[in-house]
């Protein structure tokens, strides 16, 4: 069965690195040319918040640039940075430090004998705040204060002890030297705005919206700015309205996991990466093997964000790294593919060509073979998968696609493969973005799937034969699937108007358009595994301008360049998602082993791409029930602002998806049949689970192209899914 009772920690024995791993026997026996050096990347130790990556400079507490006022004691402390620490219990004690750069971090000790200090920074505007170094247990090398978005200049930070009877400590300051973290300007064009606001605390590798007010972000184990339990965190709850970040205490390494909601609103996160360890017995990184982990988040819809992650280690019987998780029509999750080891490119020795179900019934098979995932090696990770109205799945891997009858006993691949045009590879490490376009009763829920981007690079070379400068693809293609499940295969569509992209993120708007952000003009996913990495990035040429695809426009007229432009590269490990507010949250990017500040850095800044309707007088509504059954009729009380054309009304039911690695699993938009009389909107729920698999749905009312904010309902009966 998929969920086992083996929940004891498993200490990983693999060095966490991104060194090139042989793709096949030939690569294993071959060596790169003598002029090529493949570096070995390992995590620094110990796993504490203190880190001074390339592009920063650390100033130890004994540095002459630091000025101490009042009574201070310099001590030798083996647990401190460079084994030295300054401590003062003098309530009048202060310390100042002048630096030049774009960011400052203060590190010291937190504990039961530490108290509140006032921090002043002579920036524009000035920063004056208090920080509390108190904690129940003593923790060394802790980040007590940081400001990482300063314009490049010279500043002075002053720290004043304010807590009588409590100690203040200075272990080190870390300065960000280069102007790589300067915030971009707010940009606006044709009613669109792109605003930088908020920091995620952990680099956003995976994101999913869990309520109208919050999103969950998962990362890999690394030296993130957010901390919990005295060590860096790798998961947080992000408040979409206030930008507040609440760290999660995770156990397993969630690096390259995937996720989905179930029919009862529970979120599952499946798989991950071996533990980040230094040797076979060390657990300095406070994590365990994530390959067989299952993280469960029960529904947490309150505005306070009462979310809790139950991290069950060794909870699945199949190892999966880079899997896809698809909610199907009975509300359960189909877990597809992946690998059994952390490598740049999948290969036959570590391939996981199978599917599993969650939940699974006692005595049922652990997994079911899927030969398609062997036939589509090597670039076959994080496949794109879609639940179809005819209760099958459609799966895209590498250059091919198939129908999959998951409900058969056992689950069966259908024999016909549908190749994408021109041999473009569209799954990791050459990912395109892929989305199901809006479904509607107007055409009996005919399904159309759009794929944009990817690469034409051969996928069975040795790592050192790949280049960060190999051009990506600008190709887009569509496949239409009739209500009876038949298709004529893939057809070329209008190419992306601004050029090629690999690792793009496509996000559906409630108005039906697709916005594409993020990605690179050349190279591939991953880091440290090509002949010419940029920093450590396997890709180069960040795509900085969002573009919009209008599926109902005639061929040749489907793309619009929005005119706004970011200054933040969003490459490997970037994400984007629609929020219940109706705008697009863009964050992440870390093509590095750990947190880096050089080109291209680990990114924590958040950008908000706002469609023109965000600035308009928007419709509002009330009356959405917590649970909405299939085939039912319900009413909403709608307030439509004056001036909007009430003959142009839509109700958009949306699954906002689980975003990671250019894959937006379960993303879906269904136009619900509706009519508006006065302020009463009468709406028909989806007719069945084929049209919308049971689970959470966000409802937007769209009048004259202006979308409301969304409330959430459980589509179906809200019951837990059946076990397979």
C-alpha positions in Angstrom: 0.0 0.0 0.0 1.2 3.5 -0.6 0.8 4.8 3.0 2.8 2.6 5.3 3.3 2.6 9.0 7.1 3.2 8.7 7.2 6.7 9.9 10.6 6.5 11.8 13.3 8.9 10.5 15.6 7.6 7.8 19.1 9.2 7.8 20.2 9.8 4.3 23.7 8.7 3.3 24.1 10.6 0.1 26.1 13.9 -0.2 23.7 16.7 -1.2 25.3 18.0 -4.4 24.5 18.8 -8.0 27.6 17.2 -9.5 27.0 15.7 -13.0 25.9 12.1 -12.6 26.4 9.6 -15.5 23.5 9.4 -17.8 24.4 5.9 -19.0 27.3 3.5 -19.1 29.0 5.4 -21.8 29.1 8.6 -19.8 30.2 6.7 -16.8 33.2 5.4 -18.6 33.9 8.6 -20.5 35.7 11.6 -19.0 35.3 15.2 -20.1 38.0 16.8 -22.1 41.1 17.9 -20.1 40.1 21.6 -20.4 36.8 21.0 -18.6 36.6 20.8 -14.9 33.4 19.5 -13.3 33.3 21.0 -9.8 32.0 19.3 -6.7 29.4 21.3 -4.8 28.7 20.5 -1.2 26.7 22.3 1.5 28.8 24.4 4.0 28.5 23.3 7.6 27.1 23.6 10.2 23.5 24.2 9.1 22.9 27.4 11.0 21.5 30.7 9.7 24.9 32.2 9.3 26.2 32.1 5.7 28.4 34.4 3.7 28.0 33.3 0.1 29.9 34.6 -2.9 28.8 38.2 -3.5 28.8 39.0 0.2 31.4 39.8 2.8 31.4 38.7 6.4 32.8 41.0 9.2 33.6 39.1 12.3 32.8 40.7 15.7 36.5 41.5 16.2 36.7 43.5 12.9 38.1 47.1 13.4 35.2 48.5 11.4 32.8 47.7 14.2 32.6 50.3 17.0 31.4 49.2 20.5 30.1 51.7 23.1 29.6 50.8 26.7 30.7 47.7 28.6 31.4 44.8 26.2 33.2 41.5 26.7 35.0 39.8 23.9 35.0 36.0 24.4 36.4 32.9 22.8 33.4 30.7 21.9 33.9 27.6 19.8 30.2 27.7 18.7 30.6 31.3 17.3 31.7 32.4 13.8 35.5 32.3 13.9 35.2 31.2 17.5 34.8 34.8 18.8 31.8 36.7 20.2 31.1 40.1 21.8 28.5 40.2 24.6 27.2 43.0 26.8 24.6 43.1 29.6 25.0 46.9 29.9 21.6 48.5 29.2 23.4 51.5 27.7 25.6 49.3 25.4 25.5 49.9 21.7 27.3 48.9 18.6 27.6 50.6 15.2 29.0 49.4 11.8 29.4 51.4 8.6 29.2 49.4 5.3 28.7 49.8 1.6 26.4 47.5 -0.3 22.8 46.5 -0.8 22.1 44.4 2.3 23.0 43.9 5.9 22.6 41.0 8.3 23.4 40.9 12.0 24.2 37.5 13.6 24.4 36.8 17.2 23.1 34.4 19.9 19.4 34.0 20.9 18.4 32.4 24.2 16.7 32.8 27.5 19.2 35.4 28.7 18.9 37.6 25.6 16.5 40.5 25.2 15.2 43.3 23.0 17.4 45.7 21.1 16.7 48.8 18.9 18.1 48.7 15.4 18.6 51.9 13.5 19.7 52.2 9.8 20.3 55.5 8.2 18.7 54.6 4.9 16.0 56.6 3.0 13.6 56.4 4.7 15.4 55.6 7.9 14.8 52.3 9.6 14.1 52.2 13.3 12.8 48.9 14.7 13.1 46.6 17.7 14.2 43.0 17.6 13.9 40.4 20.3 16.7 37.9 20.7 14.9 35.9 23.4 14.2 32.2 22.8 13.6 29.3 25.2 16.8 27.6 24.2 20.2 29.0 23.3 21.0 29.0 19.6 24.2 30.2 18.0 25.0 32.0 14.8 21.4 33.3 14.5 20.2 36.0 12.1 18.7 38.6 14.4 18.1 41.4 11.9 18.4 41.9 8.1 17.6 44.4 5.5 18.3 42.9 2.0 16.7 45.4 -0.4 18.7 48.6 0.0 19.8 50.7 -2.9 23.5 50.5 -3.4 25.1 53.0 -1.0 27.0 53.5 2.2 25.0 53.1 5.5 25.5 52.8 9.2 23.7 50.3 11.3 23.4 51.0 15.1 22.2 48.5 17.6 21.2 49.7 21.1 20.6 47.4 24.1 17.2 48.2 25.6 16.6 45.2 27.9 17.7 45.6 31.5 19.3 42.4 32.8 19.5 40.8 29.4 22.5 40.3 27.1 23.2 41.6 23.7 25.6 39.8 21.4 27.4 40.4 18.1 28.9 37.4 16.3 29.2 38.9 12.8 27.8 41.2 10.2 27.3 40.1 6.6 27.1 42.7 3.8 25.7 42.2 0.4 28.3 43.8 -1.8 26.9 44.0 -5.4 23.9 45.8 -6.7 22.2 42.6 -7.5 19.4 42.9 -5.0 18.3 46.4 -5.9 14.5 46.5 -6.1 13.1 47.0 -9.6 11.0 50.0 -10.3 7.3 49.7 -10.4 6.4 49.4 -14.1 3.1 50.1 -15.8 1.8 49.7 -19.4 -1.7 49.6 -20.8 -3.3 49.2 -17.4 -0.9 46.4 -16.3 1.4 47.0 -13.3 4.3 44.9 -12.0 5.0 45.7 -8.4 7.8 44.2 -6.2 6.5 43.7 -2.6 7.3 41.1 0.1 10.0 38.5 0.8 9.2 34.8 1.0 11.8 33.8 3.6 12.6 30.6 1.8 13.3 30.4 -1.9 10.1 29.5 -3.6 10.6 26.2 -5.4 6.9 25.1 -5.0 3.8 27.1 -4.3 0.1 26.5 -3.9 -2.7 28.7 -2.6 -4.4 27.1 0.4 -7.0 29.7 1.2 -8.3 33.1 0.1 -5.5 34.7 2.2 -2.6 32.3 2.2 -0.2 30.2 0.1 2.2 27.5 1.1 5.8 27.6 -0.2 8.2 24.7 -0.1 11.9 24.8 -0.9 14.9 22.5 -0.6 17.1 22.3 2.5 19.4 25.4 2.3 20.5 28.5 4.2 17.2 30.4 3.8 16.6 33.7 5.6 13.6 32.3 7.5 14.5 30.2 10.5 12.8 27.9 12.9 14.1 25.9 15.8 17.5 27.5 15.5 18.1 26.5 11.9 17.0 27.7 8.5 13.5 26.8 7.4 12.6 25.3 4.0 8.8 25.8 4.1 6.6 28.8 5.0 3.0 30.0 5.0 2.8 33.3 3.1 0.0 35.8 3.8 -1.1 37.1 0.4 -2.4 40.3 1.9 0.1 41.3 4.5 3.2 39.5 3.2 3.8 38.0 6.6 5.8 34.7 6.6 5.3 31.9 9.1 8.0 29.1 8.9 7.1 25.5 9.1 9.1 22.9 11.0 9.6 20.2 8.3 11.4 16.9 8.7 12.0 15.7 5.2 13.9 17.3 2.3 11.1 18.6 0.1 13.5 19.4 -2.8 11.7 18.6 -6.0 8.5 17.2 -4.5 5.0 17.7 -6.1 1.5 18.1 -4.7 -2.2 18.2 -5.1 -5.4 18.8 -3.2 -7.8 15.9 -2.6 -11.6 15.9 -2.8 -11.9 16.8 0.9 -9.6 19.8 0.6 -6.5 18.1 2.1 -3.3 19.0 0.4 -0.6 16.3 -0.1 3.0 16.9 -1.0 4.8 13.8 -2.3 8.4 12.8 -2.6 11.5 14.9 -2.4 15.2 14.5 -2.2 17.7 12.4 -0.2 18.7 14.1 3.1 21.3 16.9 3.0 24.1 15.3 5.0 27.8 15.7 5.5 28.6 12.1 6.1 26.7 8.9 6.6 26.0 9.6 10.3 25.6 13.3 10.4 22.2 15.1 10.7 23.5 18.6 10.9 20.9 19.8 8.4 17.9 18.7 10.6 16.3 16.9 7.6 15.7 13.3 6.6 15.3 11.5 3.3 12.4 12.9 1.4 12.2 10.4 -1.5 9.4 8.5 0.3 8.0 11.3 2.3 4.4 12.4 2.4 3.5 15.9 3.7 -0.2 16.4 4.6 -1.9 19.7 5.2 -5.5 19.6 6.4 -7.8 22.4 5.2 -6.8 25.7 6.8 -9.2 28.4 5.5 -9.2 30.8 8.4 -7.8 34.3 7.7 -5.4 33.7 10.6 -3.6 31.0 8.6 -3.9 28.0 11.0 -2.0 25.6 8.7 0.1 22.7 10.0 2.2 20.4 7.9 2.3 16.7 9.0 5.6 15.5 7.6 5.5 11.7 7.5 8.9 10.3 6.7 9.3 7.0 4.8 5.5 7.0 4.3 5.4 5.7 0.7 6.8 2.5 -0.6 8.1 4.0 -3.8 10.9 6.5 -4.0 10.0 9.5 -6.2 12.1 12.6 -7.1 10.4 14.9 -9.6 7.0 13.2 -9.7 3.7 14.7 -10.9 0.6 14.5 -8.7 -2.8 14.7 -10.5 -6.2 14.8 -8.8 -8.5 12.6 -10.8 -12.3 12.3 -11.0 -12.9 10.4 -7.8 -10.9 13.0 -5.8 -7.9 10.8 -5.2 -4.3 11.6 -6.4 -2.5 9.8 -9.2 1.2 10.0 -8.6 3.2 9.7 -11.8 6.8 8.9 -12.5 9.9 10.5 -11.2 13.3 9.1 -10.4 14.9 7.4 -7.4 18.0 9.6 -7.2 19.0 13.3 -7.5 20.6 13.7 -10.9 20.5 16.3 -13.6 19.1 14.0 -16.3 17.0 10.9 -15.6 18.3 7.6 -17.0 17.3 4.0 -17.2 19.1 3.0 -13.9 17.2 5.4 -11.7 13.9 5.8 -13.7 10.6 5.3 -11.8 8.3 4.3 -14.7 5.2 3.7 -12.6 2.1 5.3 -11.1 0.7 5.1 -7.6 -2.5 6.2 -5.9 -3.2 8.1 -2.7 -4.9 7.0 -0.7 -4.3 3.3 -1.4 -6.1 0.3 0.0 -4.5 -2.3 2.3 -3.2 -5.1 0.1 -3.3 -3.2 -3.1 -0.2 -3.0 -5.3 2.4 -0.5 -4.4 2.5 0.9 -7.9 1.5 0.1 -11.5 3.9 0.0 -14.4 3.9 2.8 -16.9 6.1 1.7 -19.9 5.5 5.1 -21.5 7.9 6.6 -19.0 10.7 4.3 -20.1 10.0 4.9 -23.8 10.3 8.7 -23.1 13.7 8.7 -21.3 15.8 10.7 -20.6 14.0 14.1 -20.3 10.9 12.6 -18.7 10.6 14.2 -15.2 7.8 16.4 -14.0 5.5 15.2 -16.8 2.5 17.4 -17.6 -0.7 15.6 -16.8 -4.4 16.5 -17.1 -7.6 14.9 -15.9 -10.0 14.8 -18.8 -13.8 15.1 -18.9 -14.1 11.6 -20.2 -12.4 10.4 -17.0 -9.1 9.5 -18.5 -5.8 11.3 -18.0 -3.7 12.9 -20.7 0.1 12.8 -20.1 2.9 14.6 -21.8 6.5 13.4 -21.4 9.5 14.5 -23.3 8.4 14.7 -27.0 5.4 12.4 -26.7 1.9 12.2 -25.2 -0.7 9.5 -24.5 -4.1 8.9 -23.0 -4.0 6.9 -19.7 -7.0 5.0 -18.4 -6.2 5.2 -14.7 -9.7 3.7 -13.8 -9.0 0.4 -15.5 -7.9 -2.6 -13.4 -4.9 -2.4 -13.6 -4.4 1.1 -15.0 -3.7 1.0 -18.7 -1.8 3.1 -21.3 -3.7 3.5 -24.5 -1.6 2.4 -27.5 -1.4 5.5 -29.6 1.3 8.1 -28.9 0.9 11.7 -30.1 4.3 13.3 -30.8 4.7 17.1 -30.3 5.7 19.0 -33.5 9.4 19.2 -34.4 10.6 17.0 -31.7 10.6 19.7 -29.1 11.2 18.4 -25.6 8.8 19.9 -23.0 9.6 18.2 -19.6 12.4 18.5 -17.2 15.2 19.4 -17.7 13.9 21.1 -20.8 10.5 22.1 -19.6 7.8 24.0 -21.4 4.7 25.3 -19.7 1.5 23.3 -20.4 -2.1 24.3 -19.5 -5.6 23.1 -20.2 -7.5 26.0 -21.7 -10.9 26.9 -20.4 -13.7 24.3 -20.4 -17.3 25.3 -21.3 -20.6 23.7 -21.9 -20.8 25.8 -25.1 -18.7 23.1 -26.9 -19.7 20.2 -24.6 -16.5 20.6 -22.6 -14.1 20.0 -25.5 -10.6 20.0 -24.1 -7.7 22.0 -25.6 -4.2 21.8 -24.1 -1.6 24.4 -24.9 2.2 23.8 -24.6 4.8 26.6 -25.1 8.6 26.6 -24.9 11.1 23.8 -24.2 14.2 22.7 -26.2 15.2 20.7 -29.2 18.5 19.5 -27.5 19.2 15.8 -27.6 18.6 14.3 -24.2 21.1 11.4 -24.1 24.4 13.3 -23.9 26.8 13.5 -21.0 26.2 16.4 -18.7 29.4 18.2 -19.8 28.1 18.1 -23.4 25.3 20.5 -22.6 25.6 24.3 -22.8 23.9 27.1 -21.0 23.9 28.9 -24.4 21.9 26.3 -26.4 18.8 28.2 -27.7 15.5 27.4 -26.2 12.3 27.0 -28.3 9.6 29.6 -29.0 7.2 26.9 -30.3 3.7 26.7 -29.1 1.3 23.8 -30.0 -2.2 22.8 -29.2 -4.1 19.5 -29.1 -7.9 19.4 -29.1 -9.6 16.4 -27.5 -13.3 15.9 -28.4 -15.9 15.0 -25.8 -15.7 11.4 -27.0 -12.0 11.3 -26.3 -10.8 11.4 -29.9 -8.1 13.7 -31.2 -6.4 14.6 -34.4 -3.1 15.2 -32.5 -0.9 18.2 -32.0 -1.1 21.3 -34.2 1.4 24.2 -34.3 0.1 27.4 -32.8 1.3 31.0 -32.9 4.9 31.0 -31.5 5.7 33.2 -28.4 6.1 36.7 -29.7 9.2 37.7 -27.8 11.3 34.7 -28.5 12.2 31.4 -27.0 11.8 30.3 -23.4 12.7 27.2 -21.4 11.3 27.0 -17.8 8.4 29.4 -18.5 5.4 29.5 -16.2 1.9 29.8 -17.7 -0.9 31.2 -15.4 -4.6 31.2 -16.4 -6.6 34.4 -15.6 -10.3 34.2 -14.6 -11.0 36.1 -17.8 -9.7 33.1 -19.8 -6.3 34.4 -21.1 -3.0 32.7 -20.3 -0.1 34.9 -19.0 3.4 33.5 -19.4 6.2 34.7 -17.1 9.7 33.6 -16.1 12.2 31.4 -17.9 15.4 31.7 -19.9 16.2 32.2 -23.6 18.9 29.5 -23.6 20.1 26.5 -21.6 18.3 24.1 -19.3 17.0 23.5 -15.8 19.3 22.7 -13.0 22.7 24.0 -11.8 26.3 23.1 -12.0 25.9 20.4 -14.7 26.7 22.0 -18.0 30.0 22.9 -19.7 29.6 26.6 -19.2 27.4 27.5 -16.2 26.5 31.1 -15.5 27.5 31.3 -11.9 26.0 27.9 -11.3 23.0 28.3 -13.6 22.5 25.8 -16.4 20.6 28.6 -18.2 21.1 32.1 -19.4 19.3 35.1 -20.9 16.4 35.6 -18.4 13.0 36.3 -20.0 11.9 39.4 -18.1 8.7 40.5 -19.9 5.3 38.8 -19.4 3.3 37.9 -22.5 -0.4 37.0 -22.8 -2.2 34.4 -24.9 -5.8 34.8 -25.9 -7.2 31.4 -26.9 -10.3 32.6 -28.5 -8.6 35.0 -30.9 -7.9 33.8 -34.5 -4.6 32.2 -35.3 -1.9 34.8 -35.9 -3.6 37.2 -33.3 -3.4 35.3 -30.1 -0.4 36.9 -28.4 0.0 40.3 -26.7 3.2 41.7 -25.2 2.1 43.4 -22.0 4.7 46.1 -22.0 5.8 45.7 -18.4 9.2 44.4 -17.6 10.9 42.9 -14.5 14.5 43.4 -13.6 14.5 40.1 -11.5 15.8 37.0 -13.4 13.4 34.1 -12.7 15.2 31.0 -13.9 15.4 27.5 -12.3 13.2 27.1 -9.3 10.9 30.0 -10.1 7.1 29.8 -9.6 4.0 31.8 -10.4 0.4 31.4 -9.4 -2.9 33.2 -9.7 -4.1 34.4 -6.3 -7.7 34.7 -5.1 -7.3 38.4 -5.4 -7.1 38.0 -9.1 -3.4 39.0 -9.6 -0.4 36.8 -10.3 2.2 36.2 -7.6 5.7 35.7 -9.1 8.6 34.6 -6.9 11.6 32.2 -6.6 14.6 31.4 -8.7 17.7 29.7 -7.3 19.9 27.9 -9.8 22.4 27.2 -7.1 23.4 24.5 -4.6 22.6 26.8 -1.7 21.7 30.5 -1.1 23.9 32.6 -3.4 24.0 36.4 -4.1 26.1 36.3 -7.3 24.6 36.0 -10.8 22.1 34.4 -10.7 21.2 34.7 -7.0 18.7 32.9 -4.8 15.6 35.1 -5.0 13.3 35.9 -2.1 11.6 39.0 -3.6 7.9 38.7 -4.6 6.4 40.5 -7.6 2.7 41.0 -8.3 1.5 41.2 -11.9 -1.8 43.1 -11.8 -4.2 42.9 -14.8 -6.1 46.1 -15.6 -9.2 44.9 -13.7 -7.2 45.1 -10.5 -7.4 48.9 -10.7 -11.1 49.0 -11.8 -14.3 49.1 -9.8 -14.8 45.4 -9.4 -17.9 43.2 -8.9 -18.4 41.7 -5.5 -20.5 38.8 -4.4 -21.7 36.8 -1.4 -23.5 33.6 -0.8 -21.1 30.9 -1.9 -21.5 27.8 0.2 -18.7 25.8 1.7 -19.6 22.8 -0.3 -21.2 22.8 -3.8 -22.5 19.5 -5.2 -22.3 18.4 -8.8 -25.3 19.2 -10.9 -26.7 21.6 -8.4 -28.0 25.2 -8.9 -27.0 27.9 -6.5 -27.4 31.7 -6.3 -25.0 34.5 -5.5 -25.8 38.0 -4.4 -23.8 40.2 -6.8 -23.0 43.9 -6.7 -22.0 45.1 -10.2 -20.4 48.6 -10.4 -22.0 51.1 -12.6 -20.8 51.2 -16.1 -20.1 47.5 -16.6 -22.0 45.7 -19.3 -24.1 43.1 -17.5 -24.8 41.3 -20.7 -21.2 40.0 -20.6 -21.1 37.9 -17.5 -19.1 34.8 -16.7 -18.6 32.7 -13.6 -15.1 31.2 -13.6 -14.5 28.1 -11.4 -10.7 27.7 -11.0 -8.3 25.3 -9.5 -5.2 27.5 -8.9 -2.9 24.5 -9.2 0.4 23.4 -7.6 3.3 25.3 -9.3 6.8 23.9 -9.5 9.4 23.6 -12.2 7.2 25.1 -14.9 4.5 22.5 -14.1 1.1 23.7 -12.9 -0.5 20.5 -11.8 -4.3 20.5 -11.7 -4.6 24.1 -12.9 -8.1 24.4 -14.4 -10.8 26.9 -15.4 -14.4 25.9 -16.0 -17.0 28.5 -17.2 -20.1 27.7 -15.2 -23.5 28.3 -16.9 -25.0 31.4 -15.3 -27.6 34.2 -15.6 -27.8 37.6 -13.9 -31.2 39.2 -13.0 -30.8 42.3 -10.9 -28.4 41.4 -8.2 -29.1 37.7 -8.2 -26.7 35.5 -10.1 -28.1 31.9 -10.8 -25.2 29.5 -11.4 -25.1 25.8 -12.5 -22.4 23.8 -10.7 -20.2 21.5 -12.9 -22.3 18.6 -14.1 -19.9 15.9 -13.0 -16.4 15.1 -11.7 -15.1 14.7 -15.3 -15.6 18.4 -15.9 -14.1 19.4 -12.5 -12.4 16.7 -10.3 -13.9 17.1 -6.8 -11.9 19.3 -4.5 -11.3 23.0 -3.8 -12.5 25.5 -6.3 -12.1 29.3 -6.4 -15.1 31.2 -7.9 -14.6 34.5 -9.7 -17.5 36.5 -11.1 -16.4 38.3 -14.3 -18.5 41.2 -15.7 -17.5 43.0 -18.8 -13.9 41.6 -18.5 -13.6 42.8 -14.9 -13.1 40.0 -12.4 -14.2 39.9 -8.7 -12.0 38.5 -6.0 -12.6 34.8 -5.4 -14.2 32.8 -2.5 -13.5 29.1 -2.2 -15.9 26.1 -2.1 -15.4 22.4 -2.1 -16.8 21.0 -5.4 -18.5 17.6 -4.8 -19.7 16.3 -1.5 -16.6 17.2 0.5 -15.9 13.6 1.4 -12.5 12.0 1.5 -11.5 10.2 -1.6 -11.7 6.4 -2.0 -8.7 4.2 -1.5 -7.4 2.3 -4.5 
